[in-house]
Amino acid sequence: MLRRTGGPHVLELTDVADPVPEAGEVVVRVEAIGVNYAEVLSRKGLYGWAPARPYVPGMEAVGIVEEVGSGVDPDRLGARVLCGVQYGAYADRVVLPASRALPSFDDFSVEENAAFGVNFMTAWVALVEMARLRSTDRVGITAAAGGVGTAAVQIAAAFGCPIVAMAGDDGKLARVRELAEVTTVNYRSPDFSGRLDAAAPEGLDVVLEVVGGEVYRACLARLAPFGRLVVAGYAGLDYTLWNPLSWWRAWRDAPRMRTMDAAVASVGVLATHIGYLLPDEERLLGVWSKLTAFTREHGLRPVVGGVYDFADLPEAHRFMESRASVGKLVVRTA
Ligand SMILES: NC(=O)c1ccc[n+]([C@@H]2O[C@H](COP(=O)([O-])OP(=O)(O)OC[C@H]3O[C@@H](n4cnc5c(N)ncnc54)[C@H](OP(=O)(O)O)[C@@H]3O)[C@@H](O)[C@H]2O)c1
């Protein structure tokens, strides 16, 4: 439960009433939860797509259908499903529309299933639906060792694209090189933008950008004509109410682009947030079916970078915030 904003300690383990399914809904007994950077931001009070507190955070989980509401096929009872929700997944029971409880992957572990949905969907929507990725595109990916990043690297590699993977740590970049053939650039090293120029001398055609600030600006400057940069996050932005300097930094580092400058460079800046797609079920399920078919065809697998007990969920937040995590952090409820 999240009653107030603050550090990981504000995540409170508490008893709440079991959810009851309404018509068209299912209740899922959660086996594992996927932790997202967006939940770190929500906990800090920096996330727009969060409900009013108090609420149970958590956007994705995998578990077993335990109850069905009226109008839902009872044959669904006992099935393992992936659940994507705005909030409520940091729990041992979650309720959601039956149509959004999606079949799990039989050949993935429970943890891998918990790690798949948000990260792969975000990477796919950004690269394929928005940037219209082609095999000849030179692709840049920021926070490439993270949950979204490792998904994006695998998707772009399966398309056959040359990839420049960027992250803030050499050890993390070494882990990305185990996933696919990539050129790597550490954006916390001196002369990041010179190193990016050297890694992509003819520019980048597509960039998936989730950091903001100098990383965003350097990637934008490296876009080749007809290039598309998709903003899907700004993990580097932080501010606190009591520190006006931090507001100014957040303003300075927010990704922006003037249309006239885009025209001169013949590039496009796009942005996406998959949360807002949740009510558009038809579009969402269409994209999901293309993504899951592609995942199976190319044998992609989410990278699980750590598994925590439910009681240690604040530790998973702490680790993610430390920037040391690789891939997806998963929390087991049992
Ligand atoms: N648009 C959408 O629908 C959508 C959906 C899911 C996620 N996202 C966004 O995608 C990004 C990645 O999400 P994720 O859940 O996969 O997390 P993640 O990449 O596993 O973890 C966040 C990463 O962000 C990087 N980072 C850069 N500056 C940071 C800072 N000041 N503090 C902390 N981390 C910083 C770190 O990697 P380095 O140290 O390598 O820089 C860190 O490991 C986030 O910005 C998230 O908000 C967007």
The ligand as an ORCA input file, in Angstrom:
! r2SCAN-3c Opt
* xyz 0 1
  N       6.263      4.833    -22.087
  C       5.911      3.696    -21.514
  O       4.824      3.192    -21.730
  C       6.892      3.038    -20.585
  C       6.674      1.752    -20.110
  C       7.645      1.161    -19.306
  C       8.790      1.884    -18.960
  N       8.937      3.150    -19.412
  C      10.147      3.931    -19.097
  O      11.258      3.234    -19.624
  C      12.385      3.433    -18.778
  C      12.939      2.086    -18.360
  O      11.986      1.466    -17.498
  P      12.305      0.064    -16.816
  O      11.150     -0.235    -15.934
  O      12.731     -0.899    -17.851
  O      13.553      0.442    -15.873
  P      15.093      0.030    -16.036
  O      15.568      0.497    -17.371
  O      15.250     -1.405    -15.715
  O      15.740      0.873    -14.880
  C      15.866      2.254    -15.028
  C      17.226      2.607    -15.688
  O      17.202      3.971    -16.043
  C      18.522      4.436    -16.118
  N      18.655      5.753    -15.487
  C      19.118      6.848    -16.121
  N      19.146      7.876    -15.282
  C      18.716      7.434    -14.081
  C      18.542      8.053    -12.814
  N      18.840      9.346    -12.607
  N      18.067      7.290    -11.806
  C      17.760      6.014    -11.993
  N      17.897      5.365    -13.182
  C      18.390      6.083    -14.223
  C      19.410      3.414    -15.362
  O      20.193      2.737    -16.330
  P      21.661      3.333    -16.638
  O      22.380      3.414    -15.336
  O      22.238      2.353    -17.585
  O      21.411      4.682    -17.231
  C      18.400      2.468    -14.729
  O      18.910      1.159    -14.613
  C      11.922      4.327    -17.637
  O      12.203      5.667    -17.973
  C      10.430      4.095    -17.613
  O       9.721      5.166    -17.034
  C       8.019      3.731    -20.220
*
